[in-house]
């Protein structure tokens, strides 16, 4: 058992500790209430700098805006982290959808934390939201939308071990940008707009079709040339910028070509002029510099017929193919006429091919 002396000594120590704690609380309260904000901020920042100096963690701050422009890294991180919604540690998510999106847009909510692993490196993400004054109660900052556009400033904070800095900057963040770009393109819809009497119709139609440009019933060599031209154009944004020309293409073709070529386009501007009577067009529209490519959709030939047979009957070869191909060299028939015959008897390929 403790002696009376030890008990008295322990009580004395506890009393002293309690007094020191109470004194510290009083000093903290006085300091908080009476010290100027500049001094408080100085001590606070000094303490944080000291703690960061001894920390092995590095934090990258990704703000929502860069001046007046949306920060692409923030947007990409938002999309990428939303795709990680199945991670058990996530407790709050935001879900939304616009009319032009075909999938739900998922993102983490304010103060949400996501732990990602990339090349065996742990990446800790946190969405930090700071409330700011209402735009109506202060002067607008025209140089930074972080404070002007919304009632809160949002930023992603990415924390990781300092030794992995190069991996994050040279590999992980570019990887996120690429994943977000692919997600946006997969989530886009293609809409058709109509021009009536020189004005664009405000009502657009969402284009939903199971086929692609690759399955278009078109002369094989011509299709390869058009696809090569479109691919070169889609990958040529930097080239157009370097030579000082607008990144756009203008093509003359039929209405059918116009519909199918839409499948090739995403962010760029590609304009099509379609007409069934080229000879009736104003020559000024066809001169060099106006239209970059002319596409003539002619009568059905062997390559077009094979594509139609694959599209409508699901076959790539048949005993009568050679006979049909010889007939196509002698008779002018449009792909639409051939397609109509194949559709009539699509349940029996022999009957369809015999006509």
C-alpha positions in Angstrom: 0.0 0.0 0.0 1.1 3.6 -0.7 2.3 5.5 2.2 0.6 8.7 3.3 3.7 10.7 2.0 3.4 9.2 -1.5 -0.4 9.8 -1.6 0.1 13.5 -0.7 2.9 13.8 -3.3 0.7 12.3 -6.0 -2.2 14.6 -5.1 0.2 17.6 -5.3 1.4 16.6 -8.7 -2.1 16.2 -10.0 -3.1 19.5 -8.6 -0.1 21.2 -10.2 -0.9 19.6 -13.6 -4.5 20.7 -13.4 -3.4 24.2 -12.6 -1.0 24.3 -15.5 -3.7 23.0 -17.9 -6.2 25.5 -16.7 -3.6 28.3 -17.0 -2.8 27.1 -20.6 -6.5 27.2 -21.5 -6.8 30.7 -20.1 -3.7 31.9 -22.0 -5.0 30.3 -25.2 -8.4 32.0 -24.8 -6.8 35.3 -24.1 -4.5 34.9 -27.1 -7.3 34.0 -29.4 -9.5 36.9 -28.2 -6.9 39.6 -28.0 -3.9 38.9 -30.2 -4.0 40.5 -33.7 -4.8 38.0 -36.5 -1.4 38.6 -38.1 0.4 37.3 -35.0 -2.0 34.3 -34.7 -1.5 33.5 -38.4 2.3 33.8 -37.9 2.4 31.3 -35.1 0.0 29.0 -36.9 2.0 29.0 -40.2 5.3 28.6 -38.3 4.0 25.5 -36.6 2.7 24.1 -39.8 6.0 24.8 -41.6 7.9 23.1 -38.7 5.6 20.0 -38.9 5.9 19.8 -42.7 9.7 20.0 -42.5 9.8 16.7 -40.5 7.0 15.0 -42.5 7.6 12.4 -45.1 4.4 13.3 -47.0 4.1 15.7 -49.9 0.7 17.3 -50.8 -0.2 18.7 -54.2 -3.0 21.2 -54.3 -5.2 21.2 -57.5 -7.5 24.1 -57.6 -10.7 24.1 -59.6 -9.8 27.2 -61.7 -6.6 28.6 -63.1 -7.5 32.3 -63.2 -10.6 32.5 -65.4 -10.2 29.0 -66.9 -11.3 25.7 -65.6 -8.3 23.6 -64.4 -8.2 20.5 -66.6 -6.3 18.6 -63.9 -9.1 19.3 -61.4 -11.8 18.2 -63.9 -9.9 15.1 -64.8 -9.4 14.2 -61.1 -13.1 14.7 -60.4 -14.0 12.3 -63.2 -11.3 9.8 -62.3 -12.2 9.7 -58.6 -15.9 9.3 -59.5 -15.0 6.1 -61.3 -13.5 4.8 -58.0 -16.9 4.9 -56.4 -16.8 1.2 -55.4 -13.9 1.8 -53.0 -15.3 0.9 -49.5 -13.7 3.9 -47.8 -15.9 6.4 -49.7 -18.9 7.4 -47.6 -20.4 10.3 -49.7 -20.9 10.6 -53.4 -22.4 13.2 -55.7 -24.4 12.0 -58.7 -25.8 14.0 -61.6 -26.6 13.9 -65.3 -27.2 16.4 -68.1 -29.3 16.0 -71.2 -26.3 15.4 -73.4 -24.8 12.7 -71.2 -25.7 9.1 -71.6 -24.3 7.9 -68.2 -24.6 9.1 -64.6 -21.7 11.4 -63.6 -20.4 10.4 -60.2 -18.0 12.4 -58.1 -16.9 12.6 -54.5 -18.6 15.0 -52.1 -16.9 17.8 -50.1 -14.2 16.5 -47.6 -14.5 13.1 -49.2 -11.3 11.0 -49.0 -10.3 8.4 -51.6 -7.2 6.2 -51.3 -5.9 5.1 -54.7 -3.0 2.7 -55.5 -0.9 3.3 -58.6 2.2 1.1 -59.3 2.1 0.0 -55.7 2.2 3.6 -54.5 -0.6 4.8 -52.2 -2.2 8.1 -53.3 -4.5 9.8 -50.8 -7.1 12.2 -52.3 -9.2 14.7 -50.4 -11.8 17.2 -51.8 -11.4 20.4 -49.7 -14.2 23.0 -49.9 -13.8 26.4 -48.3 -16.8 28.7 -47.9 -16.3 32.2 -49.1 -18.4 35.4 -48.9 -21.3 35.9 -51.2 -20.4 37.5 -54.5 -23.0 40.3 -53.7 -21.3 41.2 -50.5 -17.9 42.0 -51.8 -16.1 43.3 -54.8 -15.8 40.7 -57.6 -12.3 39.3 -58.4 -12.4 39.3 -62.2 -9.1 37.5 -62.3 -10.0 34.3 -60.4 -13.2 32.3 -60.6 -12.3 30.3 -57.5 -13.6 33.2 -55.4 -15.9 35.0 -57.9 -18.1 32.3 -59.5 -19.2 30.3 -56.5 -19.8 30.5 -52.8 -17.1 28.1 -52.1 -13.6 27.4 -53.3 -12.9 23.7 -54.2 -9.6 22.0 -54.5 -8.3 18.4 -54.6 -5.4 17.6 -52.3 -3.2 14.7 -53.4 -0.9 13.4 -50.7 1.9 10.8 -51.1 5.4 9.9 -49.9 8.0 12.5 -51.0 10.1 9.8 -52.7 7.3 9.2 -55.2 7.1 12.8 -56.5 8.5 11.9 -59.9 6.1 9.0 -60.4 3.1 11.3 -59.6 4.1 14.2 -61.9 5.4 12.2 -64.8 3.2 9.1 -64.8 0.2 9.2 -62.4 -1.3 12.6 -63.3 -0.9 12.1 -67.1 -2.6 8.7 -66.6 -5.5 10.3 -64.8 -5.8 12.9 -67.7 -5.9 10.1 -70.2 -8.5 8.1 -68.3 -10.8 11.1 -67.9 -10.5 12.0 -71.6 -11.6 8.5 -72.6 -14.5 8.5 -70.1 -15.7 11.9 -71.5 -15.6 10.6 -75.1 -17.4 7.4 -74.2 -20.1 9.4 -72.4 -20.7 11.9 -75.3 -23.7 11.7 -77.5 -23.7 12.7 -81.2 -26.5 15.1 -82.1 -27.8 16.0 -85.5 -28.7 19.7 -86.2 -30.7 20.9 -89.2 -30.2 24.2 -91.1 -33.5 25.7 -92.3 -33.3 28.7 -94.6 -29.9 29.7 -93.4 -30.6 29.3 -89.7 -29.8 26.4 -87.4 -32.8 24.6 -86.0 -32.6 24.8 -82.2 -34.0 21.3 -81.8 -31.3 18.6 -82.1 -31.8 14.9 -82.5 -29.6 12.4 -80.6 -28.1 10.0 -83.1 -28.4 6.4 -81.9 -27.4 3.8 -84.5 -25.8 0.3 -84.0 -23.5 0.7 -87.1 -20.3 2.6 -87.4 -18.3 4.3 -90.2 -16.5 1.0 -90.7 -19.6 -0.9 -91.7 -20.7 1.8 -94.2 -21.5 0.1 -97.6 -19.0 2.2 -99.6 -16.3 1.4 -102.2 -13.5 -0.1 -100.2 -10.7 2.1 -101.6 -12.7 5.2 -101.3 -13.6 4.3 -97.7 -10.0 3.7 -96.8 -9.1 7.1 -98.3 -11.8 8.9 -96.4 -11.0 7.2 -93.1 -7.3 8.0 -93.6 -8.1 11.6 -94.2 -10.4 11.8 -91.2 -7.8 10.2 -88.9 -5.1 12.5 -90.1 -7.4 15.4 -89.5 -8.4 14.2 -86.0 -4.7 13.9 -85.1 -3.6 17.1 -86.7 -4.7 19.8 -84.2 -1.1 20.8 -83.5 -0.3 20.9 -87.2 -3.2 23.2 -88.0 -2.2 25.5 -85.1 1.4 25.6 -86.3 0.4 26.7 -89.9 -2.1 29.2 -88.6 -5.3 27.6 -90.0 -8.6 26.8 -88.3 -8.8 23.2 -87.2 -11.7 22.3 -89.5 -12.5 20.3 -92.6 -15.1 20.8 -95.3 -16.3 17.9 -97.4 -18.7 17.5 -100.3 -20.7 14.2 -100.3 -24.1 12.7 -100.4 -26.5 12.7 -97.5 -25.7 9.1 -96.7 -22.0 9.9 -96.4 -22.8 12.9 -94.2 -24.7 10.8 -91.7 -22.0 8.1 -91.4 -19.0 10.4 -91.2 -20.4 11.9 -88.0 -19.3 8.8 -86.1 -15.6 9.8 -86.7 -15.9 13.2 -85.0 -15.5 14.4 -81.5 -14.0 17.8 -80.5 -13.2 19.1 -83.9 -15.1 21.0 -86.5 -15.8 19.0 -89.7 -18.4 20.5 -92.1 -20.2 18.6 -94.8 -22.1 19.8 -97.9 -24.2 17.0 -99.3 -26.0 17.1 -102.7 -27.3 14.5 -105.1 -26.6 16.8 -108.1 -23.1 18.1 -107.9 -23.4 19.8 -111.3 -26.0 22.1 -109.9 -23.8 23.6 -107.2 -22.3 27.0 -107.5 -18.7 26.5 -108.8 -17.4 28.9 -106.2 -18.3 26.3 -103.5 -16.2 23.6 -105.1 -13.0 25.6 -105.9 -9.8 24.8 -104.0 -9.8 26.2 -100.5 -13.5 25.9 -100.0 -14.0 22.1 -99.8 -11.1 19.9 -98.7 -12.4 16.7 -100.1 -14.9 15.5 -102.7 -16.6 12.1 -102.1 -18.7 10.6 -104.9 -21.1 7.8 -103.7 -21.5 5.8 -106.9 -23.4 2.7 -107.8 -23.0 -0.6 -106.0 -19.9 -2.6 -106.8 -18.3 -5.8 -105.5 -16.9 -4.4 -102.3 -20.1 -2.5 -101.5 -22.2 -5.6 -102.0 -20.0 -7.7 -99.7 -20.4 -5.1 -97.0 -24.2 -5.1 -97.5 -24.3 -8.9 -97.3 -22.4 -8.8 -94.1 -24.6 -6.1 -92.6 -27.9 -7.5 -93.5 -27.3 -11.3 -93.7 -24.3 -11.7 -91.5 -22.3 -13.6 -94.2 -18.9 -12.7 -95.8 -19.0 -15.4 -98.6 -21.5 -17.4 -100.6 -21.5 -19.5 -103.8 -23.4 -16.9 -105.8 -21.1 -14.0 -104.9 -19.1 -14.2 -108.1 -22.2 -14.3 -110.2 -23.7 -11.2 -108.5 -20.4 -9.3 -108.8 -20.3 -9.9 -112.5 -23.9 -8.7 -112.8 -23.0 -5.5 -110.9 -20.4 -4.7 -113.6 -23.1 -4.8 -116.2 -26.1 -3.2 -114.4 -26.2 0.2 -112.6 -27.9 -0.4 -109.2 -27.7 1.7 -106.1 -26.7 0.3 -102.7 -30.1 1.3 -101.4 -31.8 -0.9 -104.0 -29.6 -3.9 -103.1 -30.2 -3.4 -99.4 -33.9 -3.3 -100.0 -33.8 -6.7 -101.6 -31.7 -8.2 -98.9 -34.0 -6.9 -96.2 -37.1 -8.5 -97.8 -35.8 -12.1 -97.3 -33.3 -11.6 -94.5 -34.5 -14.8 -92.7 -33.2 -17.0 -95.6 -29.8 -16.0 -97.1 -30.2 -18.2 -100.2 -33.6 -16.7 -101.1 -32.2 -13.2 -100.5 -29.2 -13.7 -102.7 -31.2 -15.3 -105.5 -33.5 -12.3 -105.6 
